[in-house]
């Protein structure tokens, strides 16, 4: 049940982002609902995914970004999965 509540809220957020219409509005929306540390964590995750996609070793990423290998390993699984949405999106920004 808890998962269904979270999924419903996430779906509403995604629909809101989809309806924003332009990048400036999306950025404003994200800055309104997330704290600075939450946005920094999101940006950090995206950065680590790009580094993994570029073949940078996990230990080097951990050292450079100051994050745990567990967080990196999770990202590595997504990058290796040719069917993941992350994998298809990240190719556009490398």
C-alpha positions in Angstrom: 0.0 0.0 0.0 2.8 2.4 0.9 4.5 1.9 -2.4 1.2 2.7 -4.2 1.0 6.0 -2.4 4.6 6.9 -3.4 4.0 5.8 -7.0 0.9 7.9 -7.2 2.7 11.0 -5.8 5.6 10.4 -8.2 3.2 10.1 -11.1 1.7 13.4 -10.2 5.1 15.0 -10.0 6.1 13.6 -13.4 2.8 14.8 -15.0 3.5 18.3 -13.5 7.0 18.3 -15.0 5.6 17.2 -18.3 3.1 20.0 -18.3 5.7 22.7 -17.4 6.3 23.3 -21.1 9.9 24.7 -20.9 13.2 24.1 -19.2 13.0 27.4 -17.1 9.6 26.4 -15.6 10.8 22.8 -14.9 13.9 24.2 -13.1 11.8 26.6 -11.1 9.4 23.8 -10.1 12.3 21.6 -9.0 13.9 24.4 -7.0 10.5 25.1 -5.3 9.8 21.6 -4.2 13.3 20.3 -3.4 15.8 21.7 -0.9 19.3 22.7 -2.1 20.9 19.5 -0.6 18.3 17.3 -2.4 19.0 19.0 -5.7 22.7 18.6 -5.1 22.2 14.9 -4.4 20.2 14.5 -7.6 22.9 16.3 -9.6 25.5 14.1 -8.0 23.7 10.9 -8.9 23.4 12.1 -12.5 27.1 13.0 -12.6 28.1 9.5 -11.2 25.9 7.8 -13.9 27.6 9.8 -16.6 31.1 8.9 -15.2 30.1 5.2 -15.1 28.8 5.4 -18.7 32.2 6.9 -19.7 34.0 3.9 -18.2 35.5 5.6 -15.2 36.4 3.0 -12.5 34.1 2.8 -9.5 36.8 3.4 -7.0 38.0 6.5 -8.8 34.4 7.8 -8.8 34.1 7.1 -5.1 37.3 9.0 -4.4 36.5 11.9 -6.7 32.9 12.4 -5.6 33.2 11.3 -2.0 30.4 8.7 -2.2 30.1 5.1 -1.2 30.7 2.2 -3.5 27.2 0.9 -2.7 25.6 4.0 -4.3 28.0 3.6 -7.3 27.2 -0.1 -7.7 23.5 0.6 -7.9 24.2 3.1 -10.7 26.5 0.7 -12.4 23.7 -1.8 -12.7 21.5 0.7 -14.4 24.2 1.8 -16.8 24.9 -1.9 -17.7 21.2 -2.6 -18.4 20.7 -1.8 -22.0 16.9 -1.6 -21.4 17.1 1.0 -18.6 15.6 4.4 -19.1 18.8 5.9 -17.5 20.9 4.2 -20.1 18.9 5.6 -23.0 18.8 9.1 -21.6 22.4 9.4 -20.5 23.6 8.8 -24.0 22.0 12.1 -25.0 24.1 14.1 -22.5 27.5 12.6 -22.9 
